Amino acid sequence: MVKRDKAIDEEDDYSIPIINNGTEQEDQEVDEPPVKKQKKQNKQQLTAQDIQIARETADLFKSNIFKLQIDELMRELKIKKSHEDKMEKVLRRLHDLIKQVPSIENLSLQQAEQHFKKLVIPFPDPKPSKLNYRFSYIPSEDISLVGSYGLKTGCNQKSSIEIALTMPKELFQAKDYLNYRAFYKKAFYLAYLAEHLITLSKKNNLPLKISYHYLNGDVLNPVLRLESIQTENPDDLIFNKTKFNINLIVAFPFGIFDAKKLLPDKNCIRVQTETETESLPPTPLYNSSLITQSTYDYYLKYLYTMKRSTEGFKDACVLGRLWLQQRGFDSSVNNGGFGHFEFAILMSALLNGGGLQGNKILLHGFSSYQLFKGVIKYLAEIDLSKGYLSFSSLIGENITSKYKSDGFNVPTIFDKNAKLNILWKMTSFSYLKLKQLAIQNLDLLNDVVKDRFDAILLQKSDYDAMKYDIVLNFSAPDELYDLFGPLEKISYITFDNYLKNKLFKILTTALGDRATSIDIRKEKISKTFALNKRKASNYNNFIIGLQLNSEECDKLVTKGPNSEDKEAGLKFRSFWGSKVSLRRFKDGSVQHCVVWNLKDEPVVLTIIKSALDIHLQDVSQHVATDVGLFERLPTPLLPTAANQVITSLVSFTALRNSFENLSKTITNLKLPLNVKSLLPASSSLRYTSLLQPVPFAASNPDFWNDCILQFETSTRWPDEISALEKTKTAFLIKASDLLNDLGFTTFLTKDDSIPFNEHITLLNILTPDGYGFRIRVLTERDEILYLRAVANSEKQKSLVQEIYLKFNQKTQGVIKHTRTITQLAQHFHFYSPTVRFFKQWLDSQLLLSHFNDELIELIALKPFVDPAPYSVPHSIENGFLQILNFLSNWNWKEDPLILDLVKSNVDEFNDKLTIQAYRVIETNFETLRKSDPSGIKTQLFIGSKDDPSGILWSHDLTLPISSRLTALSRAAITLLKQNISEHNLDLIFTPALKDYDFTINVKSTDLTTTSGILPPNTYKNLIQPLTSFPDDITTRYDLIQEFIKQLNTKFGNTIIFSSKKFGANVIGGIFVPSNLTKKKFRVNLGYNVKPDTKDEVVINKDVIFKQIHLLGGNLIEKFNV
Amino acid sequence: MKEIKGFSILPVQIESSIHYIYYKKHEGKNSDNKSIFTFNLPILTNLLIIKKFYQEIAIGAIVESFIDSKLSNYIEDSWVNLSKLTSDLIKDDDDDDLIIPKNCGIISFIDSSSFNLAFNNMKKLNKQPQWPIQEYGSSYMLKKYQQEILDKENLINEVSTELEIFNNLEKESIAQLQQQTQLVDEDGFTLVVGKHSKTKAGILGKQKFINKVENEKKIQKQKKKEHSDFYKFQLRQQKKEEMNQLLTKFKQDQQKIEKMKQKKRFKPY
């Protein structure tokens, strides 16, 4: 066994339990007794034990369920006993091997280098050339297990085991903290150790692959990474199945250097400059790395004491680690510099205070959940950059931790005893990101309505394209290394750190309010490298992730300071250079500003490129992004299209204005009953139609905008459905005559959207400004009659219920939906383009026409009202991927989608769903699933305050279509996660036609311009807008759509037809499987059959195809079976 | 095969493919001994096509009428008469019987001799006749679009006549009902006319959660006014109930977790 820590060993019978000790084994036995036994016990013990647990959990945890979930999670994360045993053996053997490494002393640099034949000493940059001190290896007295495995807070998720070998004190001199001396000595020590371990491990049946590894990405801290090698020899000790690898750390003795000289504001790398030593910049990274490398053992003891005094500490550590890991955070420089260790230290500090007056933030009696939440809350609410947290890691003294509000503008948790800033590996942007995540998750933790366990802990949310609104890939050109002078080198240690910092400064200034978060990291980093290399190879690609403020990001002017503010003006000019101009604004102020020209890219991208070009020597050509790939929505045939940003709602607003005018006109009409209201009910009127509304574009499938007309209350509506419809028609005829006199073109059409109600008519109105509205009358009698029909329906109940749902969809349902979506679309600026893009994708896959628009809109709303664990998307790319991600993971057989249709989850909104309301919706779902457990009848359940039933928009969906939606989403997200490229996007927009039983290529007339779309490859400034309607508006309609409708009336019960709603050129058909088998002959079979055997018939596909052919006639180009 | 379950089989050719029509003499209450009931007629069959067909196979058999199933050109597979379901004014008329199954039709001949001629010829055919179907295509679709637009004059006439009929029916019915409510039967009861029951919740599940919550609040307020902690036994009772509630909730949660566990819901992904 690896040596236990003596101090602790002697203290009492508790030792750092490297291996499962007796008590835990007992635990396990209690956990998993034979099943029968447990059942008996349960009954007997119910009152005593369970009451205790129930009471505790209700108090200590958010709810019982959360506590139980945490318990299960802990069990899931627990390291397997067999793995622990295996590692115990490995560690023991390794310990023995290390002990066998012989000493070597007093080598000069040259001797040291020549000592190794194949190995190279991993000296940090700059590589030493001439030295007046010697290199030695003296066996370590102190080998201990450190890190989370040592603390027993490790989990089975990609873990490593850390062992620290402390170099003997006599190897160092007091001044070795200067100029890399200690690091050079360590590098030799490490290489020497590696050399011997190679041979020793081979001899002793512990086959290892040994390489150098920068611990936490710190180039000043190479360690040995030991991985198991699979061999055939049964005597060999092999541990690769445990998924563990071992980091063998060579550490400095604690307190060997004067800690005061290593404070973050001190300089420890003396470079020769013309100026005095005192004016050299501080070397915080160097200093902190040096201290860190001397404190592994020290902090383990500290954390271990905390763990012992606080029962929930261990589990809280695991929760914290998982939470961070799921979000891409860990202790390494490139992943934010905040991981398990930092989390545990912060938690410990907060157990000793942390408030402004040193008041305790966390108490020892807290449950793991309370501890975890307390830390998240602290991160969310306390600014550790402007101020800082000061604590002491001295054991036994109980020194209070205090928050101090005057800080250093770098994220700081300062340990007074070790003189170390625990957050030294964090950057200002990684800190901001962490804080943002903490704020978001605190909201989730406070959510009492919905169970957020999944989003908080189970889901991995580190996929860039969903984490950020725009992801830039910047490959830094070699020229930039010129900027990295000796002074920069000592402050930042690596070029990467320097450039990240520089980029952050430039981008923050350039983007201002446009971005809410800027994150920068290396795309790929090689931390592990072979023993024959001095350092790891370097990649120059940086990932810049931006989260945008949709309120600001598309503004075409960057406003600077007022013209009178000379100083600020100068600063602004020096940043933007010649791009700055002075402008007078409406309010009379004269301001410095930069005006951006709209290009085929988001404004922020233009700004970023300009700023980088100004401040980093024309590097914008090295910036790549895939954001442009998602700009696929058709350009409207409008003169304003040229200077329209993607979130622009101008064309929709024009339509809404036209609607408002019509509404006024109709309200004022002299009809036998007064008009109460005309309400909008179409996708274009709620900003969600795929095509933007363009005047006179009658070929647009969404050209006609449904509106609901309601009159003042009257008791005189007929009490029978067809007479009621006839009366409505009479009203519409009257209105039509009156409107014709006012310059509108009107006509009435028959409506078949509510089955079996054959007498519905709609009033179609073409306005002089080129829009189409279609008016449906709703009276207070309608619902009574439909419900009466349901009550009287007996055998036909389910069919009549469907009619009622259709009616509800077309009237009250769509009114509420339109009202809600309109509000939300105005609030979430990227909702409109995202939902339209999503519709475009569905249409490209021939799926859109199978869904109600409303259903699609609700699905697309998910990431906007409930984005956890991600955040509200501010780009089409992000929004679209989040929708796909949700759909691909949505197990609709078991889970309802319950949407809280409010603008924000912050409490001030009263119309948030209450727990009771949420429960009602859930119960509706449970009832539904009881009668239809595998979702054969109803698949998607989407409940909201507008529709607690959850099935209003999805009841008419079919199982194959729902399954296809899931399958296609999965395929698309998988492909895009591999690589977001033009090619892959084209691919997901290509319909998978081979999945159909047959396809029909149809001759489509070109309806591009008459649909209001700018034909591809035409110039935006040469637009000839449409100006009038044709005499017969039906000539503008898409004949293919009618063909499909006819196909559905004739063959819809045997074949599912799919085609595009916009510009259909192919129709796919799939036979309903249940109709392919032989059937007993009946006259109500309803589809085309041929005699088979005796009393049985079978579908006559051949002749069905012939009939389709005849029906389609000249519309059919090719029939592919 | 010539017959299946009492239906004769008539193979016809549609563009070189064989289509099978199943037919028999139309029987039942409206039977007039001169009609044929058919199943599986080709799409868009109308009187003209039927006439053409019989000219081909049985010259002299004069077709009088053809009744197509309303459902043959309808997306649904069975018919619902909403008028009848919403009002008892509409009497059971023959209209409903004419809703024969999808793709069925009744062909009536001018007299029984025409019928016999046609019926026998159909049976005697020794090669499959061509079905006189035409090609449709774009002009047909356009026509369909145009037909959606209703002729205003016709519509006005239709609306006014139908409303008149309805009004008369309604008047009659109200008068009748009035009489009934005034009648006192032997036991001294009068007829009470109530509203038709509504079943919205039955279809859409529970809807009015907001009211429910408010109601609960009201009830709670009322309860607060009473002293429920006056006697010691009340306190004890209360505590016990609370504990029980907590316990049931806990048990429920445990079950829920157990279910989730079975679905492997606790694996971080």
Chai-1 contact restraints between the chains, C-beta under 6 A:
chainA,res_idxA,chainB,res_idxB,connection_type,confidence,min_distance_angstrom,max_distance_angstrom,comment,restraint_id
A,A54,B,L246,contact,1.0,0.0,6.0,A-B,restraint_1
A,A54,B,L247,contact,1.0,0.0,6.0,A-B,restraint_2
A,A54,B,F250,contact,1.0,0.0,6.0,A-B,restraint_3
A,N64,B,F250,contact,1.0,0.0,6.0,A-B,restraint_4
A,N64,B,D253,contact,1.0,0.0,6.0,A-B,restraint_5
A,I65,B,D253,contact,1.0,0.0,6.0,A-B,restraint_6
A,L68,B,D253,contact,1.0,0.0,6.0,A-B,restraint_7
A,L68,B,I257,contact,1.0,0.0,6.0,A-B,restraint_8
A,E72,B,K261,contact,1.0,0.0,6.0,A-B,restraint_9
A,E72,B,F266,contact,1.0,0.0,6.0,A-B,restraint_10
A,L73,B,F266,contact,1.0,0.0,6.0,A-B,restraint_11
A,E76,B,F266,contact,1.0,0.0,6.0,A-B,restraint_12
A,E76,B,K267,contact,1.0,0.0,6.0,A-B,restraint_13
A,L458,B,P268,contact,1.0,0.0,6.0,A-B,restraint_14
A,E720,B,T86,contact,1.0,0.0,6.0,A-B,restraint_15
A,E720,B,S87,contact,1.0,0.0,6.0,A-B,restraint_16
A,E720,B,L89,contact,1.0,0.0,6.0,A-B,restraint_17
A,I721,B,L82,contact,1.0,0.0,6.0,A-B,restraint_18
A,I721,B,S83,contact,1.0,0.0,6.0,A-B,restraint_19
A,I721,B,T86,contact,1.0,0.0,6.0,A-B,restraint_20
A,S722,B,S83,contact,1.0,0.0,6.0,A-B,restraint_21
A,A723,B,F166,contact,1.0,0.0,6.0,A-B,restraint_22
A,K726,B,V159,contact,1.0,0.0,6.0,A-B,restraint_23
A,K726,B,E162,contact,1.0,0.0,6.0,A-B,restraint_24
A,K726,B,L163,contact,1.0,0.0,6.0,A-B,restraint_25
A,T729,B,V159,contact,1.0,0.0,6.0,A-B,restraint_26
A,A730,B,V159,contact,1.0,0.0,6.0,A-B,restraint_27
A,F747,B,I149,contact,1.0,0.0,6.0,A-B,restraint_28
A,L748,B,L150,contact,1.0,0.0,6.0,A-B,restraint_29
A,T749,B,E148,contact,1.0,0.0,6.0,A-B,restraint_30
A,T749,B,I149,contact,1.0,0.0,6.0,A-B,restraint_31
A,K750,B,E148,contact,1.0,0.0,6.0,A-B,restraint_32
A,K750,B,L150,contact,1.0,0.0,6.0,A-B,restraint_33
A,P755,B,E76,contact,1.0,0.0,6.0,A-B,restraint_34
A,F756,B,V80,contact,1.0,0.0,6.0,A-B,restraint_35
A,F756,B,L82,contact,1.0,0.0,6.0,A-B,restraint_36
A,N757,B,L82,contact,1.0,0.0,6.0,A-B,restraint_37
A,L785,B,T86,contact,1.0,0.0,6.0,A-B,restraint_38
A,L787,B,K198,contact,1.0,0.0,6.0,A-B,restraint_39
A,L787,B,T199,contact,1.0,0.0,6.0,A-B,restraint_40
A,L787,B,K200,contact,1.0,0.0,6.0,A-B,restraint_41
A,R788,B,T86,contact,1.0,0.0,6.0,A-B,restraint_42
A,R788,B,H196,contact,1.0,0.0,6.0,A-B,restraint_43
A,A789,B,L82,contact,1.0,0.0,6.0,A-B,restraint_44
A,A789,B,L85,contact,1.0,0.0,6.0,A-B,restraint_45
A,A789,B,T86,contact,1.0,0.0,6.0,A-B,restraint_46
A,V790,B,T199,contact,1.0,0.0,6.0,A-B,restraint_47
A,A791,B,H196,contact,1.0,0.0,6.0,A-B,restraint_48
A,A791,B,S197,contact,1.0,0.0,6.0,A-B,restraint_49
A,A791,B,T199,contact,1.0,0.0,6.0,A-B,restraint_50
A,N792,B,L85,contact,1.0,0.0,6.0,A-B,restraint_51
A,S793,B,L85,contact,1.0,0.0,6.0,A-B,restraint_52
A,Q796,B,V80,contact,1.0,0.0,6.0,A-B,restraint_53
A,L799,B,V80,contact,1.0,0.0,6.0,A-B,restraint_54
A,V800,B,V80,contact,1.0,0.0,6.0,A-B,restraint_55
A,Q801,B,I203,contact,1.0,0.0,6.0,A-B,restraint_56
A,Y804,B,I203,contact,1.0,0.0,6.0,A-B,restraint_57
A,Q916,B,F209,contact,1.0,0.0,6.0,A-B,restraint_58
A,Q916,B,V213,contact,1.0,0.0,6.0,A-B,restraint_59
A,A917,B,F209,contact,1.0,0.0,6.0,A-B,restraint_60
A,V920,B,K206,contact,1.0,0.0,6.0,A-B,restraint_61
A,V920,B,F209,contact,1.0,0.0,6.0,A-B,restraint_62
A,N924,B,G205,contact,1.0,0.0,6.0,A-B,restraint_63
A,P948,B,Q207,contact,1.0,0.0,6.0,A-B,restraint_64
A,S949,B,L204,contact,1.0,0.0,6.0,A-B,restraint_65
A,S949,B,G205,contact,1.0,0.0,6.0,A-B,restraint_66
A,T1034,B,Y145,contact,1.0,0.0,6.0,A-B,restraint_67
A,T1034,B,Q146,contact,1.0,0.0,6.0,A-B,restraint_68
A,Y1037,B,Y145,contact,1.0,0.0,6.0,A-B,restraint_69
A,L1039,B,S138,contact,1.0,0.0,6.0,A-B,restraint_70
A,L1039,B,M141,contact,1.0,0.0,6.0,A-B,restraint_71
A,E1042,B,M141,contact,1.0,0.0,6.0,A-B,restraint_72
A,E1042,B,K144,contact,1.0,0.0,6.0,A-B,restraint_73
A,E1042,B,Y145,contact,1.0,0.0,6.0,A-B,restraint_74
A,F1043,B,M141,contact,1.0,0.0,6.0,A-B,restraint_75
A,N1048,B,I75,contact,1.0,0.0,6.0,A-B,restraint_76
A,T1049,B,N73,contact,1.0,0.0,6.0,A-B,restraint_77
A,T1049,B,I75,contact,1.0,0.0,6.0,A-B,restraint_78
A,K1050,B,I43,contact,1.0,0.0,6.0,A-B,restraint_79
A,G1052,B,I75,contact,1.0,0.0,6.0,A-B,restraint_80
A,N1053,B,D77,contact,1.0,0.0,6.0,A-B,restraint_81
A,F1081,B,I4,contact,1.0,0.0,6.0,A-B,restraint_82
A,F1081,B,K5,contact,1.0,0.0,6.0,A-B,restraint_83
A,V1083,B,F39,contact,1.0,0.0,6.0,A-B,restraint_84
A,V1083,B,P101,contact,1.0,0.0,6.0,A-B,restraint_85
A,V1083,B,C104,contact,1.0,0.0,6.0,A-B,restraint_86
A,N1084,B,P101,contact,1.0,0.0,6.0,A-B,restraint_87
A,G1086,B,D77,contact,1.0,0.0,6.0,A-B,restraint_88
A,G1086,B,K102,contact,1.0,0.0,6.0,A-B,restraint_89
A,K1090,B,Y20,contact,1.0,0.0,6.0,A-B,restraint_90
A,P1091,B,M1,contact,1.0,0.0,6.0,A-B,restraint_91
A,P1091,B,I4,contact,1.0,0.0,6.0,A-B,restraint_92
A,P1091,B,I9,contact,1.0,0.0,6.0,A-B,restraint_93
A,D1095,B,K5,contact,1.0,0.0,6.0,A-B,restraint_94
A,D1102,B,S17,contact,1.0,0.0,6.0,A-B,restraint_95
A,V1103,B,I14,contact,1.0,0.0,6.0,A-B,restraint_96
A,V1103,B,S17,contact,1.0,0.0,6.0,A-B,restraint_97
A,V1103,B,H19,contact,1.0,0.0,6.0,A-B,restraint_98
A,K1106,B,I14,contact,1.0,0.0,6.0,A-B,restraint_99
A,K1106,B,E15,contact,1.0,0.0,6.0,A-B,restraint_100
A,K1106,B,S17,contact,1.0,0.0,6.0,A-B,restraint_101
A,Q1107,B,I43,contact,1.0,0.0,6.0,A-B,restraint_102
A,L1110,B,I133,contact,1.0,0.0,6.0,A-B,restraint_103
A,L1110,B,E135,contact,1.0,0.0,6.0,A-B,restraint_104
A,L1111,B,Y136,contact,1.0,0.0,6.0,A-B,restraint_105
A,G1113,B,E135,contact,1.0,0.0,6.0,A-B,restraint_106
A,G1113,B,Y136,contact,1.0,0.0,6.0,A-B,restraint_107
A,G1113,B,G137,contact,1.0,0.0,6.0,A-B,restraint_108
A,N1114,B,G137,contact,1.0,0.0,6.0,A-B,restraint_109
A,N1114,B,S138,contact,1.0,0.0,6.0,A-B,restraint_110
A,L1115,B,G137,contact,1.0,0.0,6.0,A-B,restraint_111
A,L1115,B,S138,contact,1.0,0.0,6.0,A-B,restraint_112
